[in-house]
């Protein structure tokens, strides 16, 4: 039987040619996640991309499914994939760029740049006291994958005393870490860590804080780079008063995934959003501010969790919803070749990580719904 490769990836013409050169005897079908036809799914023996999980039952002849993302939880539930299908994933998406996000957040705390910037605006110059440094610190990274590896290496370059990575499998070494430890050792390692960076999906951060709230070292800095803040800061309320949690969010990125698309100037002249709590320690804020300056952010903007989420709902999350909605139109592929630059600009972020963005949308539901409702009101008035 001839192999039928159904490709749902957002490909350029030269990328399609590369696929066809790699499998010249196969039939190649290109479609979108939401516009793929039932008969194409039924014929496919190989699928690349991120099809809707409830449609995978139609892929009766499927042998191999290559997911576009590292996460495969949408497809591993019983009954989603036909029996005997080989499932593979794409690890390492955005590894370097996310690690640099994390480092920006960490260094920005060290030098207290927002406080000194505020003093400049007020015409003041006061010593704000001792500052935090990475030099000699023990850095524990929960999730020692591609992102954690990049981040640990950056911390070592800044003089960290020891970098420890936690992961499920520790048989193989990971660059950047002095040592790896299994998750079973987390209870013993957390009390040693001066800085804990949570490189997890939003719900993973919420669950982690609830489970390990009493295990952190007194005086430790715990921080994240998650795209929502109200839910995360509320989850951090379970931490004892001796532990400092600060939310961070560098405002930079592209529509592409994978370390091959990372570049050193990604964060240059971008905003670094910092969401400290009322009792956050000045030296921790200064450390994260130094990190932001290190990766080239033009400023550090301190804000509240609610203001952050309202801003992100309008400027980022709603834009992703619009892009996906436009690409969900059944006329999409009939219009191929006639799209203008405005169409490409509008839809470039449509190929999002479904698992991650589902959590981001859900945890920011109030702010996102408010932004969407305003958009719908505007569209209705234009229609009328």
N, C-alpha and C positions, 0 to 999 in steps of 0.2 A: 504494500500500500504506500502510495506517495505521501511523504510528510507534508502536512499543511500547517504553515507557521502563521499564526494570528498575532500581529504585532500591534499593541495598543500604546506603545511609547510615543512621545511627541518627537518625531524624527525629522531631520533635514534630509534633503534628497541624497546627499553624499553618504549619510548614515544608512539610508535604505539600501543604497548600492553596496555598502559594506556587508550588510546582512545577506543580501542576495548572492554576493560573491562567496560568502562563507558556506552557503547551502544552495548551490546552483540547481540541484535536482528537485528542490522543494517548491511548492506553491506558496507564495508570500501574499498575505492579505493584511492591509493596513486599515485601522479603524480607530475610533475613539472609545473611551471607557463607557460612555453612556449611549453612544450611537451605534455600537457594534450590533450587527444583525444576528438573530437567533440561528439562522442557517450557517453563518460563519463559525459561531461557537460550536455548533453541532459537528462541523467538519474538522475543526482544529485538532491536530495532534500535539502541537506545541503552542504555548501562549507566553508572550512576553508582556509585562506591564502590570496593571492594577485593575482588573475587571471587578465589577460588583460581585460580592460574594454570593448573593442570592441567585445569580445567573450561572454560576459555575456548574450547577446540576445539568445544564444544557450541553456541556462539553462532554458528550458521551464517548468520544474517541481520544480524549486527552491522555497523553503519556507524560508530558513534562510541563510544569508551570514555573517560570522564572519571574518572581515578584520584583517590582521596581524598587522596593524599599527593604530595609533590614527587618522591620517588624512583619511577622506573618500571622499574628493572632487572629486576624479576620478570616483566614482560610484554614486554620487548623481545627476548628470546631467540627465535631462529628457530623457527617453528612454534607459538608460544603464541597469537598473535592471528591470526584469519583475514586473508587477504590483502586489502589495500585499506582496512583499518579506520583511522580517524583516532584517534590517541591524544593526549590532553591530560592535564596534571597540575595539582596544586593547590600552587603555590609559596607560601611565607611562613608555614607552620604554626609557631606558637610563636615567631615571630621576636623579639618584644620580650622575652618572658619568658626565653628562652634567653640573649639578650644580657645581661640583668640578672644571670642566673646567672654569666656570664663576668666581668662587672664586679665582682660580689661576691667571686669568687675572687681577682681581681687586687688589689683594695683591701685585702682581708683580710690579705694578706702584708705590707703597708706598715708597719703600726703594731705588729706583733708582739703582738697581743692575747692569743693563747693563752699565750705565755710570761709576760706580765704578769699574766694571770689566775692562772696557776699560782703566781706569786710571791705574789699576794694570799692564796691558799689556805694558803700556807706562812708568811704574815705577813712577807714580805720586800718590799723595794723597791730594786731595783738597776737601774742604767742598762745596757741591753742594746746600746747603741752606735748607730751610724748606721742610718738607715732608708731604705728605697727609696721613690721617688716617681714618679708618672706625669708630673709637670710637666717639660716639656722633652724627654720620652722619644720615641723613634721606635717606634711600635706597628705591627707587621705582622700583618695578619689574613689567614690562609690560608682562603679561601672567602668572598669579598666578596658574599654574597647578602643576604637579608633580615636574618638574624641578625647577620652581620658589619657591616652598615650601622648597625644599632642600637648595637652594641658600639662601633664607631668613633666615633659621635656622642657616646656617654657618655664615652669617653676624651678627646675634644676638650674637652668641658665641664670636665674635670678638669685641663686644661692640657697635654695631650700636644703635643709639638713638631710631630710629623708622623704622620699615620695613612695607611698604605699598604695597599691591598686587592689581593689576588691573585685573579684569576678567569680563566675561559677566554675570555670576550669582554669587551673593554675599550672598545668603541665608544661606549657610553653611560655617563654619569656615575652614580655611586651616592652618595646622601647620606651624610655622615659622613666620607668619605675625602678627604684632600687630593689623592691621586692613585691611579689604578688601574694595575696592571701585569699583563701576561699571565703565566701559569705558567712560561713560558720564562725569565722574569727572576728566578725564585725563587733560583737559585744566587747571583745578584749581590745580592739584597735581604736574604737571611737574615743575612749578616755585618754588616748595618747595624742590625738590630733589637735593641732593648734588652728588649722584651717580645714574645713570640710566643704568641698564643692559638690553639689548635687547635679550630676549630668544625667538626669532622668526625665521621662515624660511627665507632664503635669500631675496626673493622678499618682504616678509613682512617687513624686515628691511628697504629696499629701500623705500617702500611706507610710512612707519612710519616717517622716517626722512623728507620726502618731506612734509608730512601733518603737522607735529608739529615742524618745524624748528624754529619758533619764540617763542615757549612756554617754552623752557628750562631755568633753573635758570642760571644767569651769573656766570661763574666759575665752572659750573657743569662738571663732567666727564661722558661721554657717551661711552659705549663700547659694543662689541659683541663677540660671539664665533663662528662666521660663518666660513665655510670652503672655502670661496672665499673672496678676499680682494679688487681687483681692482674696481669691481662694487660697493662694499660697500663704499670704500673710496671716490669714485666719487660721490655717493649719499650724503655722509657727507659734501660735499663742500657747500651745501645749508645752513649749520649751520652758525650762526653768529660767529664772531671772539672771543666772550666771552665764547663760549662753546667748550670744548675739546673732540674730538672723537679719540679713539685709537682702532685699530683692534687687536684682540687676537685670537690665535689658538693653544691650547695645542695638541701636536702630540702624541696621545695615543688613544687606543680603542681596542675593540675586535669585532668578528663577531656576537656576541650575543646582543639581545635587551632586555630591561626590567630591572627594579631595582634589580630583584633577581640575576642578573649576575654582579652587581657592586661589587667592592672590593676596599679596602682602598689603595692598592698598585698600582692601575691602572696607575697612572701618575709618579710613582717612576722611576727616571733615564730617563724620556722622555724629549724631547725638547719643550720649550714653545716659540712659534713664536709671536713676538710683532711687530706690524706695526704702529708706531706713525706717526703723521704728522710733518712737519717741525716746527710748532709752538706748539706742544704738551708740556704741562707744566711738568717740571721735577718731581714735587711731585706726579703727576698722574702716570707717568711712574714708579716711585718708588713704588707706591701703588700696581700696577699690578705685579711688580717684587716680592714683598712680598707675594702676593697671590700664585705665581708660586712656590716660595720656600716652602710655607706652605703645598702644596699638594705633594711635593716631586720631582718636576721637577729638573733635574740635571743642567740645564742652561736655560737662557733666550736669545734667538737669535733675535736681532733686524734686520729687513729686510724691503724691500720695497714691496708695494702691487704687483707690476709686478713680482718681483723675487719670492714672496710667491706663486703666482698663477702658475708660470711655474714649481716650485718645486712640488706643490701639484698635478698639472696635470699629472706629470710623476710618482710620487711615490705613489699616492693614487687613483686619478680618473681613470687613464688608467688601473690600476690594477682591479678596479671594473668592467670596461668595458670588460676586458679580462675574468674575472670570469664569468660574465653573458653570454658572447659569447660562452665560453666552455660549459656552462650548457644549452645553446640553441640548442645544437646538438641533433638531433632526436635519436641518438644511446645511449643517456645518460643512460636511464633506462635498456637498454639491457646489459650494462656493469656493472650493480650493483654487488657489491661484489668483483670486480676485480681491483678496483681503488687503486693505491699506495699512499704513503704519499705525493708525489709530486702533485698528482691530488687533494688530499684533501687540501693541502696548497694553491694551485692555486685557488680553487673554494670556499673557506670558506666564502668569503664576498659576494657571489652572491645573497643572500637573502636580498637585500638592500631595503630601504624605497623609493618606486618609486617616490612619490611626491617630497620628499626632494632632492633626487639625480638628478631628472630631472632639478630642479632649479639650483643645483650646476653645472651640466654639461653645461646648457644653459648660465649661467652668466660667466662661464669661457671658453666659446667656443674657442676664439683665441688660448689660451695656450693649451687647450686640443686637438684641431685639429692638432696643430703643433707636439705634442707628438705622436698622433695616426699616422700621416703621416710618421714620422720617423720609427715607428714600422712597418708600412706596407712596407716601403722601405726595411727594414731588412728582413721581411718575404719573400718578393719577391726575394731578392738576395739569401736567403737560398733555396727557391723553385727552382730557376734557377740552 
